[in-house]
């Protein structure tokens, strides 16, 4: 079995209109969400063995706290994941090392949600329907596949196991503390 996790970069800063889209950093809310999601993923059953990450500033800033929280998880920063469409993301996934049982891709919309919708075995599945309504910044999706190699992962064969929004997960965590 292979587990594929998709993480949309956290909220970026639009404060400097002269800054190139590729170079936009996270805003304070995005930094908070990235830190929270890193801790959440590190404590979850969805800890990745390998991370594939877009090289855009907001994606690498989302990935940085993950690297700290996860320790020695290898990260491959890939230029082609910047605003990648599903076919490009699938190529990167197919080339992931088969020794990784769980793979995390940190990327961008609209490609990330399009990929998630294409992967779903049953588009009417409750989790797939929630994904179809939108993946906010920091959104985290988990699919499982009955496959031994990443090259065998194909559209329409993924079972969505989890979809979490930072705001919802943070509220849930705050409720557990009270």
Secondary structure, DSSP 8 states (H G I E B T S, - for coil): -EEEEEEE---B----TTS-GGG--B-HHHHHHHHHHHHHHHHSTT--SEEEEE-SHHHHHHHHHHHHHH-S-EEEEEGGGTT--HHHHHHHHHTS-TT-SEEEEEE-TTHHHHHHHHHBS-TTSHHHHHHHT---TT-EEEEEES-SSGGG--TT-BEEEEEE-HHHHHHHHHHHH-
